[in-house]
Amino acid sequence: MEQIKNTNEMQEEFLRQQNELRDRIEPTDKFDIDSVKLIAGVDLAYWNKGDEEYAVCCIVVINAETHRVIEKQHYSGKIEVPYMPGFLAFRELPLILKTVELLETVPDIFIFDGNGYLHPRHMGIATHASFYLNKPTVGIAKTYFRVDKKTDYTEPENEAGSYTDIVIDGEVYGRALRTHKDVKPIFISIGNFISLDTACALALKLTDKESHIPIPTRLADLETHIAREAERS
C-alpha cells in the first residue's frame, strides 16, 4: 500500500506541475526563422537490468542549412520515476538535461522524438522540456498518440507536404504530416515558443530522401540504439 500511496502522491504533484506550466505555453514564433543555425534532435532508449530500468538520451546537433552533423552527445542513467500514463516527461527530463549540459554548442531549436502539445494537458516532453531549455521546441512522433482514447486523425492526401489537423473538442492539438509521397505520416505538435505552421515547415525542410523522418530525430534515434548496446555490453 505504501508504494501505491507514493505513486498516487507523485501523480498528484506531477499533475499540479503540468497544470501550472500549461498556462505558460506560447504557441507563436519567438524567433526569426532566418537566424536559426543549429537544430538538435533528442531521443531516448530504454532497457532493463534485473528489476531496474535504465535509459540513454542522445542529442544530435545539425546545421540547419547543410544538415551536417555538428555534435553528438549522450548520457545514460537509472530511471527513478515509475511509468505513469501522461507523465512520461518526468521520467525522461533528468537524462535530457544532463545530456544538454554536455553540449559544446547551443542549439537554436530542439526537436524531440515524441509529443508536445499533443497530450491530454498539452504537456508532452517537447513542451515540458522547453521550460528548462528556454528554447523553441517541437515534438515529432512516428506513431499517433490518441489523446482522449477516441479521437483519430484523418489521413493526409498522398502527396509530400500534405497534412490534416488533429482537432479535439474544437482545438488543434497537432498535425498529421506526410513528408514524402507513399509513406506514413508523422505527427507534429509544438513544444513551445513556436507556431504549428513553422514547426511543420521546419520538419519538411529537415527531411531528406533517405527517410520520411526529419534528420535530427532520425539521427538521434540511430544514436540511441548504438549507445544502448554499448551501455548494455
C-alpha positions as CSV (number, residue, x, y, z in Angstrom):
1,M,0.0,0.0,0.0
2,E,2.9,2.4,0.7
3,Q,4.1,2.1,-2.9
4,I,0.6,2.9,-4.2
5,K,0.3,5.8,-1.9
6,N,3.6,7.2,-3.0
7,T,2.7,6.7,-6.7
8,N,-0.6,8.5,-6.1
9,E,1.1,11.4,-4.4
10,M,3.6,11.5,-7.2
11,Q,0.8,11.7,-9.8
12,E,-0.9,14.5,-7.9
13,E,2.3,16.5,-7.7
14,F,3.1,15.9,-11.4
15,L,-0.4,16.9,-12.4
16,R,-0.1,20.1,-10.4
17,Q,3.1,21.0,-12.1
18,Q,1.7,20.3,-15.6
19,N,-1.3,22.4,-15.0
20,E,0.9,25.2,-13.7
21,L,3.2,25.1,-16.7
22,R,0.4,24.7,-19.2
23,D,-0.7,28.3,-18.7
24,R,2.8,29.4,-19.8
25,I,2.8,27.8,-23.2
26,E,3.3,30.3,-26.1
27,P,2.3,28.8,-29.4
28,T,3.8,31.5,-31.5
29,D,7.2,32.1,-33.1
30,K,9.5,33.7,-30.6
31,F,12.5,33.8,-33.0
32,D,13.5,34.8,-36.5
33,I,13.5,31.7,-38.6
34,D,16.4,33.1,-40.7
35,S,18.5,33.2,-37.6
36,V,18.2,29.5,-36.9
37,K,21.6,27.9,-37.4
38,L,21.7,24.8,-35.2
39,I,19.0,22.3,-34.6
40,A,19.1,19.5,-32.1
41,G,17.4,16.1,-32.3
42,V,16.6,14.4,-29.0
43,D,15.6,10.8,-28.3
44,L,15.9,8.2,-25.6
45,A,16.1,4.4,-25.5
46,Y,15.3,2.1,-22.5
47,W,16.5,-1.2,-21.2
48,N,16.2,-3.3,-18.1
49,K,18.9,-4.6,-15.8
50,G,17.4,-7.0,-13.3
51,D,14.5,-5.2,-11.7
52,E,15.8,-1.8,-12.5
53,E,15.1,0.3,-15.6
54,Y,17.8,2.4,-17.4
55,A,17.8,4.7,-20.4
56,V,20.2,6.7,-22.5
57,C,19.4,10.1,-24.0
58,C,21.1,11.0,-27.3
59,I,21.3,14.5,-28.8
60,V,22.5,15.2,-32.3
61,V,23.0,18.8,-33.4
62,I,23.0,19.6,-37.1
63,N,23.5,22.6,-39.2
64,A,20.1,23.9,-40.3
65,E,21.1,24.6,-43.8
66,T,23.7,22.0,-44.8
67,H,22.3,19.2,-42.5
68,R,25.8,18.4,-41.5
69,V,26.3,16.9,-38.1
70,I,27.9,19.4,-35.7
71,E,27.9,17.4,-32.4
72,K,26.7,14.3,-30.8
73,Q,26.3,13.7,-27.0
74,H,24.7,11.1,-24.8
75,Y,24.1,10.4,-21.2
76,S,22.7,7.3,-19.5
77,G,21.3,6.5,-16.1
78,K,18.8,4.8,-14.0
79,I,15.1,5.7,-14.4
80,E,13.8,6.9,-11.0
81,V,10.2,7.6,-11.8
82,P,7.8,4.7,-12.5
83,Y,5.8,4.7,-15.7
84,M,2.5,6.6,-15.4
85,P,0.4,7.4,-18.5
86,G,0.6,11.1,-19.2
87,F,3.7,11.8,-17.1
88,L,6.5,10.5,-19.4
89,A,8.4,13.8,-19.2
90,F,9.1,13.3,-15.5
91,R,11.0,10.1,-16.4
92,E,13.0,11.5,-19.2
93,L,13.7,15.1,-18.3
94,P,16.6,14.4,-15.9
95,L,18.6,12.5,-18.5
96,I,17.8,15.1,-21.2
97,L,19.1,17.9,-19.1
98,K,22.2,16.0,-18.2
99,T,22.9,15.4,-21.9
100,V,22.2,19.1,-22.7
101,E,24.9,20.0,-20.2
102,L,27.4,18.1,-22.2
103,L,26.8,20.0,-25.4
104,E,29.5,22.3,-26.5
105,T,27.2,24.1,-29.0
106,V,24.0,25.9,-28.2
107,P,21.1,24.7,-30.4
108,D,18.6,27.3,-31.6
109,I,15.7,24.7,-31.6
110,F,15.3,21.3,-30.0
111,I,13.2,18.7,-31.8
112,F,12.0,15.7,-29.7
113,D,11.1,12.2,-30.9
114,G,7.8,12.4,-29.1
115,N,4.9,14.8,-28.5
116,G,4.4,18.2,-27.1
117,Y,1.0,19.9,-27.3
118,L,-0.5,16.6,-28.5
119,H,-1.1,15.5,-24.9
120,P,-4.1,15.5,-22.5
121,R,-2.8,18.6,-20.8
122,H,-0.6,19.8,-23.7
123,M,2.5,18.8,-21.6
124,G,4.3,16.2,-23.6
125,I,8.1,16.0,-23.3
126,A,8.7,18.6,-26.0
127,T,6.6,21.2,-24.1
128,H,7.7,20.3,-20.6
129,A,11.4,20.4,-21.5
130,S,11.0,23.9,-23.1
131,F,10.7,25.5,-19.7
132,Y,14.1,24.2,-18.7
133,L,15.8,24.7,-22.1
134,N,14.4,28.2,-22.7
135,K,14.4,27.4,-26.4
136,P,11.8,26.8,-29.1
137,T,10.8,23.1,-29.1
138,V,8.9,20.7,-31.4
139,G,7.5,17.2,-30.9
140,I,7.7,14.8,-33.9
141,A,6.3,11.4,-33.3
142,K,6.4,8.4,-35.6
143,T,3.1,6.9,-34.2
144,Y,-0.1,8.6,-33.3
145,F,-0.9,9.3,-29.7
146,R,-4.7,9.1,-29.2
147,V,-5.1,11.8,-26.5
148,D,-8.7,11.2,-25.5
149,K,-8.8,7.5,-26.4
150,K,-11.4,8.1,-29.1
151,T,-10.3,10.9,-31.5
152,D,-8.4,9.5,-34.5
153,Y,-6.7,11.5,-37.2
154,T,-7.6,11.9,-40.9
155,E,-5.1,10.6,-43.4
156,P,-3.4,13.4,-45.4
157,E,-3.5,13.3,-49.1
158,N,-0.8,11.1,-50.6
159,E,1.4,14.0,-51.6
160,A,4.6,15.4,-50.0
161,G,3.7,18.3,-47.7
162,S,0.1,17.4,-47.3
163,Y,-1.4,17.4,-43.8
164,T,-4.5,17.2,-41.7
165,D,-5.0,19.0,-38.4
166,I,-5.7,16.8,-35.3
167,V,-8.7,18.5,-33.7
168,I,-10.0,17.6,-30.3
169,D,-13.0,19.4,-28.8
170,G,-12.6,22.1,-31.4
171,E,-8.9,22.7,-30.6
172,V,-6.0,21.9,-32.8
173,Y,-3.5,19.7,-30.9
174,G,-1.2,18.9,-33.8
175,R,-0.9,17.7,-37.4
176,A,-0.5,14.5,-39.3
177,L,2.1,15.5,-41.9
178,R,3.2,13.4,-45.0
179,T,6.8,14.3,-45.7
180,H,7.0,12.1,-48.9
181,K,4.5,10.5,-51.2
182,D,3.7,6.9,-50.5
183,V,5.0,7.0,-46.9
184,K,3.2,7.0,-43.5
185,P,2.6,10.4,-42.0
186,I,4.4,11.7,-39.0
187,F,2.8,13.6,-36.1
188,I,3.8,17.2,-35.4
189,S,3.0,19.2,-32.3
190,I,4.5,22.3,-31.0
191,G,6.6,22.2,-27.8
192,N,6.7,25.8,-27.0
193,F,7.7,29.3,-28.4
194,I,6.9,28.2,-32.0
195,S,3.8,28.1,-34.2
196,L,2.5,24.8,-35.7
197,D,2.9,26.2,-39.2
198,T,6.6,26.9,-38.6
199,A,7.1,23.5,-36.9
200,C,5.7,21.8,-40.0
201,A,7.7,23.9,-42.4
202,L,10.8,23.1,-40.4
203,A,10.0,19.3,-40.4
204,L,9.7,19.4,-44.2
205,K,12.9,21.4,-44.6
206,L,14.8,18.9,-42.4
207,T,13.6,15.8,-44.2
208,D,15.8,14.3,-47.0
209,K,15.2,11.4,-49.4
210,E,16.6,8.8,-47.1
211,S,13.7,8.7,-44.7
212,H,10.3,10.2,-44.0
213,I,11.6,11.2,-40.5
214,P,13.3,14.6,-40.2
215,I,17.1,14.3,-39.9
216,P,17.6,15.5,-36.3
217,T,15.3,13.0,-34.6
218,R,16.2,10.2,-37.1
219,L,19.9,10.6,-36.3
220,A,19.2,10.8,-32.6
221,D,17.1,7.6,-32.8
222,L,20.0,5.8,-34.5
223,E,22.4,7.0,-31.9
224,T,20.3,5.7,-29.0
225,H,20.5,2.2,-30.5
226,I,24.3,2.4,-30.7
227,A,24.6,3.9,-27.2
228,R,22.2,1.4,-25.6
229,E,24.1,-1.5,-27.0
230,A,27.4,-0.1,-25.7
231,E,25.9,0.5,-22.2
232,R,24.4,-3.0,-22.0
233,S,27.5,-4.8,-23.1
